[in-house]
Amino acid sequence: MNELPPGWRLSKIEDLVEVGPKNDCADATAVGFIPMSHMGTRFRDAPTFEVRTWLEVKKGYTHFANGDVLVARITPCFENGKAGIPRSLPNGVGAGSTEYVVLRPKAGIVAPEFLLAVLKTERFLRDGARSMTGAVGQQRVPKSTIASYPVFTPPFDEQKRIATKIDALLGRVDSCRDRLERVPQILKQFREAVLEAAVSGRLTEAWRASTCVNVTGLQLTRDIRTRHENSKKRRSAIAKYDEVDKIREVPPSWGWIPGAAIVDPGADIVYGIVQPGPKLSEGVPYVRGMDIEDGKILTEQLLKTSEAIAKRYERASLTGGDVLLGIIRATKVAVVPNELAGANITQGTARFRPSSAIRTSYLARVLEAPATQKWLHDCYRGIDMPGLNLADVRRVPVPLPSLEEQDEITRRVDALFALGSNLEHLYETAAARVERLTPSILDKAFRGELVPQDPNDEPASLLLGRIDSERDKPSSARKESRAASKQMPTAQRGRS
């Protein structure tokens, strides 16, 4: 700002406040205790408190009172904007973290809400972060840096108008932000509803009524079971999973089949490498549970093992179109892209290689669906590291429609998910704009553009001139003034 608005003056925070005041109460007095976790980050967040006695907090904690402005000085609390004004403290008195810097506004000189707005500006947070000292992870803004921070100070009445306007505008911003914060959960519920409608047949109900198929899902299921019955090797595998949990209602033309029966013959459901060895710059990539996110494999972060180790686990090697299911901690699902043919998996991941009776994309949607996920989680074993046995994975219930309907389900799910992705993009754009509103409002406030100036306001230069005069008084006069203040009850001395 090259030129200050009329009546404004450039001052320092220490010109406007008392830094680090002390309280004094009887030991049994009830007071408010505000740990760092109870301090908010938004302008309108009111810090909450616990009730304690003064005896518990008078030593080893920072003192403050109603109407003081608290600002955290330690990382990352400072960068996150943890600052606020305590109100309604028991007996008007409080104590809290030693990482607070307490600023007690001088009456008639600076409005607490105006000072709080200063502490929420990007400029203050940026400049404070640059001045931090100390060990990494325990860095702090020096108290002297906060005290000497320059402030464009308007007349006191204008400060109050600015603070009121900021509160009103940021109230609307917070309301908008709160509504937007519900969008991700709504989108999550939308996707879950789409998946359940898809794999229960509701999504393609009209399509089924108007379309003839060559082989129904029920016939596919019978054919699979017949082929298994005619194969000694496959017969023993399917016999273990003959009873399928029907975890949702499906159309009469659909069948139910266990996971072990819908994989390619000779490619059982397996997990992979138990001990992949040291990380290598070259070798065979392998997929861990943490490498699966939002239905995709994060290929750029895959680790590599040696050819020799991968050879020992060749049964778990991958090809394009395989479906992976996390089986330790999280049951995330992903389809293997063609570029990962020949890669492997770890023991925390199970591989499905779909047979000709089921489409890859449809199988992935079945495993992602909420009812299937719940069934898998109900099979968890262990507490510290909950996971699934392959025996449970192999009996996972799979509803089986015709191949034509599987294709139609995939097409419709993809279209609806694309709509959800577009809405998510719009949400992210709107959320980013909302986050820019707060600094924009504060910038306008400190340029003198948020509220009109009133020529009848007493200029800040006169207010601060009185402070300068008080500071220039002989020390004996100042001591008498402070002594008179100390004779007042603590609750009166604290600002209401």
C-alpha positions as CSV (number, residue, x, y, z in Angstrom):
1,M,0.0,0.0,0.0
2,N,1.7,3.2,-1.2
3,E,-0.7,5.6,0.4
4,L,-2.7,5.1,3.6
5,P,-6.4,5.9,3.6
6,P,-7.5,9.1,5.4
7,G,-7.1,8.8,9.2
8,W,-5.0,5.6,9.0
9,R,-1.5,5.3,10.5
10,L,1.3,2.7,10.2
11,S,2.0,1.3,13.7
12,K,3.3,-1.9,15.3
13,I,1.3,-4.5,17.2
14,E,3.2,-3.6,20.4
15,D,1.9,0.0,20.0
16,L,-1.7,-1.3,20.2
17,V,-1.6,-4.0,22.8
18,E,0.0,-5.3,26.0
19,V,2.1,-8.3,25.1
20,G,2.0,-11.3,27.5
21,P,0.0,-9.9,30.4
22,K,-0.2,-11.9,33.7
23,N,-3.3,-12.7,35.8
24,D,-3.6,-13.1,39.5
25,C,-6.5,-15.0,41.2
26,A,-7.2,-16.9,44.4
27,D,-6.2,-20.6,44.0
28,A,-9.8,-21.9,44.2
29,T,-11.0,-19.5,41.4
30,A,-12.6,-21.3,38.4
31,V,-10.9,-20.3,35.2
32,G,-11.0,-21.4,31.5
33,F,-8.2,-23.6,30.2
34,I,-7.6,-23.6,26.4
35,P,-5.1,-26.2,25.1
36,M,-3.9,-25.8,21.5
37,S,-6.3,-28.4,20.3
38,H,-9.2,-26.2,21.4
39,M,-8.1,-23.2,19.2
40,G,-9.6,-22.9,15.7
41,T,-8.1,-21.8,12.4
42,R,-10.9,-19.8,10.9
43,F,-11.6,-16.1,11.7
44,R,-15.0,-16.9,13.2
45,D,-13.9,-20.0,15.2
46,A,-14.4,-19.4,18.9
47,P,-11.9,-21.2,21.1
48,T,-13.4,-23.6,23.5
49,F,-12.2,-24.1,27.1
50,E,-12.2,-26.6,30.0
51,V,-12.9,-25.4,33.5
52,R,-10.1,-25.7,35.9
53,T,-9.0,-24.0,39.2
54,W,-6.4,-21.3,39.1
55,L,-4.1,-23.5,41.3
56,E,-3.9,-26.0,38.5
57,V,-2.9,-23.6,35.8
58,K,-1.2,-20.6,37.4
59,K,2.3,-22.1,36.9
60,G,3.6,-23.5,33.7
61,Y,0.9,-22.0,31.4
62,T,0.2,-18.8,29.5
63,H,-2.2,-16.4,31.1
64,F,-5.0,-14.5,29.3
65,A,-8.4,-13.0,29.9
66,N,-11.7,-12.4,28.0
67,G,-11.1,-10.3,24.9
68,D,-7.4,-11.0,24.7
69,V,-6.1,-12.1,21.3
70,L,-4.2,-15.4,21.3
71,V,-2.0,-16.5,18.4
72,A,0.0,-19.8,18.2
73,R,3.6,-19.4,17.4
74,I,4.8,-23.0,17.0
75,T,4.8,-24.9,13.7
76,P,2.5,-26.1,12.2
77,C,-0.1,-24.4,14.3
78,F,1.1,-20.9,13.3
79,E,1.0,-21.7,9.5
80,N,-2.5,-23.1,9.9
81,G,-3.7,-19.8,11.4
82,K,-4.5,-20.9,14.9
83,A,-5.6,-17.7,16.6
84,G,-8.7,-16.5,18.4
85,I,-10.4,-14.4,21.0
86,P,-11.5,-16.2,24.2
87,R,-15.0,-15.2,25.5
88,S,-17.1,-16.1,28.4
89,L,-14.2,-17.5,30.4
90,P,-15.2,-18.4,34.1
91,N,-14.4,-15.2,36.1
92,G,-13.1,-13.7,32.9
93,V,-9.7,-15.4,33.3
94,G,-7.9,-18.2,31.4
95,A,-4.7,-20.0,30.9
96,G,-3.4,-22.3,28.2
97,S,-0.5,-23.5,26.1
98,T,2.9,-21.9,26.5
99,E,3.0,-21.7,22.7
100,Y,0.4,-18.9,22.7
101,V,1.5,-15.3,22.4
102,V,-1.1,-13.2,24.2
103,L,-2.0,-9.8,22.9
104,R,-4.2,-7.7,25.2
105,P,-5.8,-4.8,23.1
106,K,-5.5,-1.3,24.6
107,A,-9.0,0.0,25.2
108,G,-10.1,2.4,22.6
109,I,-7.0,1.9,20.5
110,V,-7.5,-1.4,18.7
111,A,-10.6,-3.6,18.4
112,P,-9.8,-7.3,19.2
113,E,-11.6,-8.6,16.1
114,F,-9.6,-6.1,13.9
115,L,-6.3,-7.3,15.4
116,L,-7.4,-11.0,14.9
117,A,-8.0,-10.2,11.2
118,V,-4.4,-8.9,11.0
119,L,-3.2,-12.2,12.4
120,K,-5.2,-14.1,9.8
121,T,-3.8,-12.4,6.7
122,E,-1.6,-14.3,4.3
123,R,1.1,-11.6,4.7
124,F,1.3,-12.0,8.5
125,L,1.4,-15.8,8.2
126,R,4.0,-15.7,5.4
127,D,6.2,-13.2,7.1
128,G,5.9,-15.0,10.5
129,A,6.8,-18.4,8.9
130,R,10.0,-16.8,7.4
131,S,11.1,-15.6,10.8
132,M,10.8,-19.0,12.6
133,T,13.8,-20.3,14.5
134,G,14.6,-23.6,16.2
135,A,14.9,-27.3,15.3
136,V,12.9,-28.7,12.5
137,G,9.4,-29.7,13.7
138,Q,9.7,-27.4,16.7
139,Q,10.2,-24.0,15.1
140,R,8.6,-21.0,16.6
141,V,7.9,-17.4,15.6
142,P,9.9,-15.1,18.0
143,K,7.5,-13.1,20.2
144,S,9.5,-10.0,19.3
145,T,8.6,-10.6,15.6
146,I,4.9,-10.6,16.4
147,A,5.2,-7.6,18.7
148,S,7.1,-5.5,16.2
149,Y,4.9,-6.5,13.2
150,P,3.7,-3.5,11.2
151,V,-0.1,-2.8,11.1
152,F,-2.0,-0.4,8.9
153,T,-4.2,1.0,11.7
154,P,-7.5,2.8,10.9
155,P,-9.5,4.9,13.4
156,F,-11.0,2.9,16.2
157,D,-14.6,3.3,15.0
158,E,-13.6,2.2,11.5
159,Q,-11.8,-0.8,12.9
160,K,-15.1,-1.9,14.5
161,R,-17.0,-1.4,11.2
162,I,-14.3,-3.4,9.4
163,A,-14.4,-6.2,11.9
164,T,-18.3,-6.3,11.7
165,K,-18.1,-6.4,7.9
166,I,-15.4,-9.1,7.9
167,D,-17.5,-11.2,10.3
168,A,-20.6,-10.9,8.1
169,L,-18.8,-11.7,4.9
170,L,-16.8,-14.6,6.4
171,G,-20.0,-16.0,7.9
172,R,-21.3,-16.3,4.4
173,V,-18.0,-17.8,3.2
174,D,-18.1,-20.4,6.1
175,S,-21.7,-21.3,5.3
176,C,-20.7,-21.8,1.6
177,R,-17.6,-23.9,2.7
178,D,-19.7,-26.0,5.0
179,R,-22.2,-26.8,2.2
180,L,-19.3,-27.6,-0.2
181,E,-17.7,-29.9,2.4
182,R,-20.7,-32.2,2.2
183,V,-20.2,-32.7,-1.5
184,P,-17.5,-35.4,-1.3
185,Q,-19.6,-37.5,0.9
186,I,-22.6,-37.0,-1.4
187,L,-20.5,-38.1,-4.4
188,K,-19.2,-41.1,-2.4
189,Q,-22.8,-42.1,-1.6
190,F,-23.8,-41.6,-5.3
191,R,-21.0,-43.9,-6.5
192,E,-21.9,-46.6,-3.9
193,A,-25.6,-46.4,-4.9
194,V,-24.7,-46.7,-8.6
195,L,-22.6,-49.8,-7.9
196,E,-25.3,-51.5,-5.8
197,A,-27.9,-50.7,-8.5
198,A,-25.6,-52.1,-11.1
199,V,-24.7,-55.4,-9.5
200,S,-28.3,-56.0,-8.3
201,G,-29.8,-55.6,-11.7
202,R,-31.8,-52.4,-10.9
203,L,-29.7,-50.3,-13.2
204,T,-30.5,-52.4,-16.3
205,E,-34.1,-53.4,-15.4
206,A,-35.6,-51.6,-18.5
207,W,-32.7,-52.9,-20.7
208,R,-33.5,-56.5,-19.7
209,A,-37.1,-56.1,-20.4
210,S,-36.4,-55.0,-24.0
211,T,-33.4,-57.1,-24.9
212,C,-33.0,-60.8,-25.8
213,V,-29.7,-62.4,-24.8
214,N,-28.1,-65.6,-26.1
215,V,-27.2,-67.1,-22.7
216,T,-28.6,-65.9,-19.4
217,G,-26.6,-65.5,-16.3
218,L,-28.4,-68.4,-14.8
219,Q,-27.4,-70.6,-17.7
220,L,-23.8,-69.3,-17.5
221,T,-23.7,-70.3,-13.9
222,R,-25.0,-73.8,-14.6
223,D,-22.4,-74.2,-17.5
224,I,-19.6,-73.2,-15.1
225,R,-20.7,-75.7,-12.5
226,T,-21.0,-78.4,-15.1
227,R,-17.5,-77.8,-16.4
228,H,-16.2,-77.9,-12.9
229,E,-18.0,-81.2,-12.2
230,N,-16.4,-82.7,-15.3
231,S,-12.9,-81.7,-14.2
232,K,-11.4,-83.6,-11.2
233,K,-9.1,-80.8,-10.3
234,R,-11.8,-78.1,-10.5
235,R,-14.5,-80.3,-8.9
236,S,-12.6,-80.4,-5.6
237,A,-12.1,-76.6,-5.7
238,I,-15.8,-75.8,-6.4
239,A,-17.1,-78.3,-3.9
240,K,-15.7,-76.2,-1.1
241,Y,-17.7,-73.2,-2.2
242,D,-20.9,-74.8,-3.3
243,E,-23.0,-72.7,-0.9
244,V,-22.9,-69.1,-2.0
245,D,-24.0,-66.2,0.3
246,K,-26.7,-64.4,-1.6
247,I,-25.9,-60.9,-0.2
248,R,-28.4,-59.0,-2.4
249,E,-31.5,-59.5,-4.4
250,V,-30.9,-60.2,-8.1
251,P,-33.1,-60.8,-11.1
252,P,-34.4,-64.4,-11.7
253,S,-32.3,-64.6,-14.9
254,W,-29.0,-64.1,-12.9
255,G,-27.0,-66.7,-11.2
256,W,-24.7,-66.8,-8.1
257,I,-21.2,-68.2,-8.3
258,P,-18.2,-68.1,-5.9
259,G,-15.1,-66.2,-6.8
260,A,-13.1,-69.5,-7.2
261,A,-15.4,-70.5,-10.0
262,I,-15.2,-67.4,-12.2
263,V,-11.4,-67.4,-12.8
264,D,-9.6,-69.0,-15.6
265,P,-8.8,-72.7,-15.2
266,G,-5.2,-73.0,-14.1
267,A,-5.2,-69.5,-12.7
268,D,-6.5,-69.8,-9.2
269,I,-7.0,-66.9,-6.9
270,V,-3.6,-66.4,-5.3
271,Y,-1.5,-63.9,-3.4
272,G,2.1,-63.0,-4.3
273,I,5.6,-62.4,-3.0
274,V,6.1,-62.8,0.7
275,Q,9.6,-61.3,0.9
276,P,10.4,-59.2,-2.2
277,G,13.9,-58.4,-1.0
278,P,15.8,-55.1,-1.3
279,K,14.6,-52.3,-3.5
280,L,16.1,-52.4,-6.9
281,S,16.4,-49.8,-9.6
282,E,15.8,-52.5,-12.3
283,G,13.8,-55.7,-12.0
284,V,10.2,-57.0,-11.9
285,P,7.7,-54.5,-10.6
286,Y,5.2,-55.7,-7.9
287,V,2.0,-54.2,-6.7
288,R,1.3,-53.6,-2.9
289,G,-2.0,-52.6,-1.4
290,M,-0.8,-49.0,-1.0
291,D,-0.2,-48.9,-4.8
292,I,-4.0,-49.2,-5.4
293,E,-6.0,-46.0,-5.3
294,D,-9.4,-45.1,-6.8
295,G,-9.6,-48.2,-8.8
296,K,-6.2,-47.8,-10.4
297,I,-2.6,-49.0,-9.9
298,L,-0.2,-46.2,-9.3
299,T,2.4,-47.5,-11.7
300,E,4.9,-44.7,-11.1
301,Q,5.5,-45.7,-7.5
302,L,5.8,-49.5,-7.9
303,L,8.9,-51.1,-6.3
304,K,10.9,-53.8,-8.1
305,T,12.2,-57.2,-7.1
306,S,14.7,-59.5,-8.7
307,E,14.0,-61.9,-11.5
308,A,14.9,-64.8,-9.3
309,I,12.4,-63.9,-6.6
310,A,9.7,-63.2,-9.1
311,K,10.3,-66.6,-10.7
312,R,9.6,-68.3,-7.4
313,Y,6.2,-66.6,-7.3
314,E,5.4,-67.1,-11.0
315,R,2.0,-68.4,-10.1
316,A,1.1,-64.8,-9.1
317,S,2.4,-63.1,-12.2
318,L,0.1,-60.6,-13.8
319,T,-1.4,-60.0,-17.2
320,G,-3.5,-57.2,-18.6
321,G,-7.2,-57.5,-17.4
322,D,-6.4,-59.3,-14.1
323,V,-8.4,-57.9,-11.2
324,L,-6.6,-57.2,-7.9
325,L,-8.1,-57.1,-4.5
326,G,-6.3,-55.9,-1.4
327,I,-6.6,-58.4,1.4
328,I,-4.7,-56.8,4.3
329,R,-6.2,-53.7,6.0
330,A,-8.0,-52.4,3.0
331,T,-10.0,-54.3,0.3
332,K,-9.2,-51.9,-2.6
333,V,-9.8,-53.0,-6.1
334,A,-8.0,-52.3,-9.4
335,V,-7.7,-53.7,-13.0
336,V,-4.2,-54.5,-14.2
337,P,-3.3,-52.5,-17.3
338,N,-1.5,-54.2,-20.2
339,E,1.7,-52.4,-19.5
340,L,2.1,-54.4,-16.2
341,A,2.0,-57.8,-17.9
342,G,4.7,-59.9,-16.2
343,A,4.6,-57.9,-13.0
344,N,3.8,-59.5,-9.6
345,I,1.9,-58.8,-6.4
346,T,2.7,-59.1,-2.7
347,Q,1.0,-61.3,-0.1
348,G,-1.3,-58.4,0.8
349,T,-3.0,-58.6,-2.6
350,A,-5.1,-61.3,-4.3
351,R,-5.3,-61.8,-8.0
352,F,-8.4,-62.8,-10.0
353,R,-8.0,-63.7,-13.6
354,P,-11.5,-63.6,-15.1
355,S,-12.7,-66.5,-17.2
356,S,-14.7,-66.1,-20.4
357,A,-17.9,-66.1,-18.4
358,I,-17.3,-62.8,-16.7
359,R,-16.0,-59.4,-18.0
360,T,-13.0,-57.8,-16.2
361,S,-14.8,-54.5,-15.6
362,Y,-17.9,-56.1,-14.3
363,L,-16.0,-58.3,-11.8
364,A,-14.2,-55.2,-10.6
365,R,-17.5,-53.4,-10.0
366,V,-18.9,-56.4,-8.1
367,L,-15.8,-56.4,-5.8
368,E,-16.1,-52.6,-5.3
369,A,-19.8,-52.7,-4.5
370,P,-20.8,-51.8,-0.8
371,A,-22.5,-55.1,0.0
372,T,-19.5,-57.1,-1.3
373,Q,-17.1,-54.9,0.6
374,K,-19.2,-55.4,3.8
375,W,-19.1,-59.2,3.2
376,L,-15.3,-59.1,2.8
377,H,-14.9,-57.0,6.0
378,D,-17.1,-59.4,7.9
379,C,-14.5,-62.1,7.0
380,Y,-11.6,-60.1,8.4
381,R,-9.3,-61.9,10.8
382,G,-6.9,-60.3,13.2
383,I,-7.0,-57.0,15.1
384,D,-3.6,-55.2,14.7
385,M,-3.5,-56.1,11.0
386,P,-6.9,-57.2,9.9
387,G,-6.9,-59.3,6.7
388,L,-8.6,-62.0,4.6
389,N,-7.7,-65.6,4.1
390,L,-7.6,-66.8,0.5
391,A,-10.3,-69.4,1.5
392,D,-12.6,-66.5,2.2
393,V,-11.6,-64.6,-0.9
394,R,-12.3,-67.7,-3.0
395,R,-15.9,-67.9,-1.8
396,V,-16.7,-64.3,-2.3
397,P,-20.3,-64.2,-3.7
398,V,-20.5,-63.0,-7.4
399,P,-23.9,-62.2,-9.0
400,L,-23.7,-63.3,-12.6
401,P,-25.8,-61.8,-15.4
402,S,-25.5,-62.5,-19.1
403,L,-22.3,-61.3,-20.9
404,E,-24.5,-58.8,-22.8
405,E,-25.9,-57.4,-19.6
406,Q,-22.4,-57.2,-18.0
407,D,-21.3,-55.0,-21.0
408,E,-24.4,-52.8,-20.6
409,I,-23.8,-52.5,-16.8
410,T,-20.2,-51.5,-17.4
411,R,-21.3,-48.9,-20.0
412,R,-23.9,-47.3,-17.7
413,V,-21.6,-47.3,-14.6
414,D,-18.8,-45.7,-16.6
415,A,-21.2,-43.0,-17.9
416,L,-22.6,-42.3,-14.4
417,F,-19.1,-42.3,-12.9
418,A,-18.0,-39.8,-15.6
419,L,-20.9,-37.6,-14.5
420,G,-19.7,-37.9,-10.9
421,S,-16.1,-37.0,-11.9
422,N,-17.4,-33.9,-13.7
423,L,-19.3,-32.9,-10.6
424,E,-16.2,-33.6,-8.5
425,H,-14.2,-31.3,-10.8
426,L,-16.8,-28.5,-10.4
427,Y,-16.7,-29.0,-6.6
428,E,-12.9,-28.7,-6.5
429,T,-13.0,-25.6,-8.6
430,A,-15.7,-24.0,-6.4
431,A,-13.9,-25.0,-3.2
432,A,-10.7,-23.4,-4.5
433,R,-12.5,-20.2,-5.2
434,V,-14.1,-20.2,-1.8
435,E,-10.7,-20.6,-0.1
436,R,-9.5,-17.5,-2.0
437,L,-12.4,-15.5,-0.7
438,T,-11.0,-15.1,2.9
439,P,-7.6,-13.7,1.9
440,S,-9.3,-11.5,-0.7
441,I,-11.7,-10.0,1.9
442,L,-8.9,-9.4,4.3
443,D,-6.8,-7.8,1.6
444,K,-9.6,-5.4,0.8
445,A,-10.1,-4.6,4.5
446,F,-6.4,-3.6,5.0
447,R,-6.5,-1.5,1.8
448,G,-9.4,0.5,3.3
449,E,-11.8,-0.7,0.6
450,L,-14.1,-2.9,2.7
451,V,-16.1,-0.1,4.4
452,P,-16.4,3.6,3.6
453,Q,-14.2,6.0,5.6
454,D,-16.1,8.4,8.0
455,P,-14.5,11.9,8.2
456,N,-16.0,12.2,11.7
457,D,-13.9,9.3,13.0
458,E,-11.0,10.3,15.3
459,P,-7.8,9.7,13.3
460,A,-5.6,6.8,14.4
461,S,-2.7,9.2,14.7
462,L,-4.5,11.0,17.6
463,L,-5.2,7.7,19.3
464,L,-1.7,6.5,19.0
465,G,-0.4,10.0,19.9
466,R,-2.0,9.5,23.3
467,I,-0.2,6.2,23.6
468,D,3.1,7.9,22.8
469,S,2.3,10.5,25.5
470,E,1.6,7.8,28.0
471,R,4.9,6.0,27.1
472,D,6.8,9.3,27.5
473,K,5.5,9.9,31.0
474,P,7.9,9.6,33.9
475,S,8.2,6.0,35.2
476,S,6.8,7.0,38.6
477,A,3.5,8.1,37.0
478,R,3.2,5.0,35.0
479,K,3.8,2.8,38.1
480,E,1.0,4.7,39.9
481,S,-1.4,4.0,37.0
482,R,-0.5,0.3,36.9
483,A,-0.8,0.0,40.7
484,A,-4.3,1.5,40.5
485,S,-5.2,-1.1,37.8
486,K,-4.0,-4.0,40.0
487,Q,-6.3,-3.0,42.8
488,M,-9.3,-3.9,40.5
489,P,-10.7,-7.4,40.6
490,T,-9.2,-9.7,38.0
491,A,-12.5,-10.3,36.2
492,Q,-12.9,-6.5,35.8
493,R,-9.3,-6.1,34.5
494,G,-10.0,-8.9,31.9
495,R,-11.9,-7.6,28.9
496,S,-15.5,-8.8,28.6
